[in-house]
Amino acid sequence: MLTTDDHLTPREVTPPMPDAHGHAALLLVESLIHRLLERSIISVGDAIEIVEAAESVQVDVAEAADGHGAPMWRSHALLSSIAASLRHDGRGGPTPLRMV
C-alpha cells in the first residue's frame, strides 16, 4: 500500500485549500490585464511579457525554497495558464475572463 512521508494513505491526504488572499489577488491582476487589453492600453505582447516576468520570479522563488516550494509551483502553474490564455488572445478575438 502506498503511503506518504507522514504514513497516511493517499485517501487520507487532502490537497491544501487555495490561499484566499492569493487567489483573489491573482484574479484581480488577471482581470486588470484583460481590461487593459480591452481598452488597448497595453498590447497582448506587453501582457504576455508581464506574466512571463512574474513566472520567472516565481521559478526563482520556488527553486530558492529548497524543498518547501510546492505552493510556489502551484502558483507557477496558474501563471502559466494565464500566459497560455493571453497567447491564445493574441491569435484571435478576445477571450472571456475565466476563473483559474
C-alpha positions in Angstrom: 0.0 0.0 0.0 1.3 3.5 -0.9 1.9 5.9 2.0 3.2 9.4 2.3 6.0 10.7 4.4 3.7 11.1 7.4 2.4 7.5 6.9 -1.0 8.4 5.7 -2.6 6.5 2.8 -3.3 8.6 -0.2 -7.0 8.5 0.5 -6.3 10.3 3.8 -4.3 13.0 2.2 -6.3 16.0 1.1 -4.9 18.7 -1.1 -4.3 22.0 0.6 -7.0 24.7 0.2 -6.0 27.6 -2.0 -4.9 30.7 -0.2 -8.0 33.0 -0.5 -5.8 36.2 -0.5 -3.5 34.9 -3.2 -6.4 33.6 -5.3 -8.2 36.9 -5.0 -5.0 38.9 -5.9 -4.3 36.7 -8.9 -7.9 37.0 -10.2 -7.8 40.8 -9.7 -4.5 41.1 -11.6 -5.7 38.8 -14.4 -8.9 40.9 -14.7 -6.9 44.1 -14.8 -4.7 42.8 -17.6 -7.7 41.8 -19.6 -9.3 45.2 -19.1 -6.1 47.0 -20.1 -6.1 44.8 -23.3 -9.8 45.6 -24.0 -9.1 49.3 -23.8 -5.9 49.0 -25.9 -3.8 50.4 -23.2 -1.3 47.5 -23.5 -0.8 45.0 -26.3 -1.1 41.3 -25.9 2.7 41.1 -26.3 3.0 43.5 -23.3 0.6 41.4 -21.3 2.5 38.2 -22.1 5.8 39.9 -21.1 4.2 40.9 -17.7 3.1 37.4 -17.0 6.3 35.8 -18.2 8.3 38.2 -15.9 6.1 37.0 -13.0 6.6 33.4 -14.0 10.4 33.9 -14.0 10.3 35.4 -10.5 8.1 32.6 -9.3 10.6 30.0 -10.6 13.4 31.7 -8.8 11.4 31.8 -5.5 10.3 28.2 -5.8 13.8 27.0 -6.5 15.2 29.0 -3.6 12.6 27.5 -1.3 14.7 24.3 -1.2 12.1 21.7 -0.9 9.4 23.9 0.6 8.4 25.4 -2.7 5.4 23.2 -3.6 2.9 26.1 -3.2 5.1 28.2 -5.4 5.0 25.6 -8.1 1.2 25.5 -8.0 1.2 29.3 -8.4 3.6 28.9 -11.3 1.1 26.6 -13.0 -1.6 29.3 -12.6 0.7 31.9 -14.1 1.4 29.5 -17.0 -2.3 29.1 -17.6 -2.8 32.9 -17.7 0.2 33.2 -20.2 -1.3 30.5 -22.4 -4.7 32.3 -22.3 -3.0 35.5 -23.4 -1.1 33.8 -26.2 -4.4 32.5 -27.4 -5.9 36.0 -27.2 -3.1 37.2 -29.5 -4.2 34.8 -32.2 -7.8 35.8 -32.4 -10.5 37.8 -30.7 -10.8 38.5 -27.0 -11.1 35.5 -24.7 -13.7 35.9 -21.9 -12.4 36.1 -18.4 -12.5 32.8 -16.6 -11.5 31.7 -13.1 -8.2 29.9 -12.8 
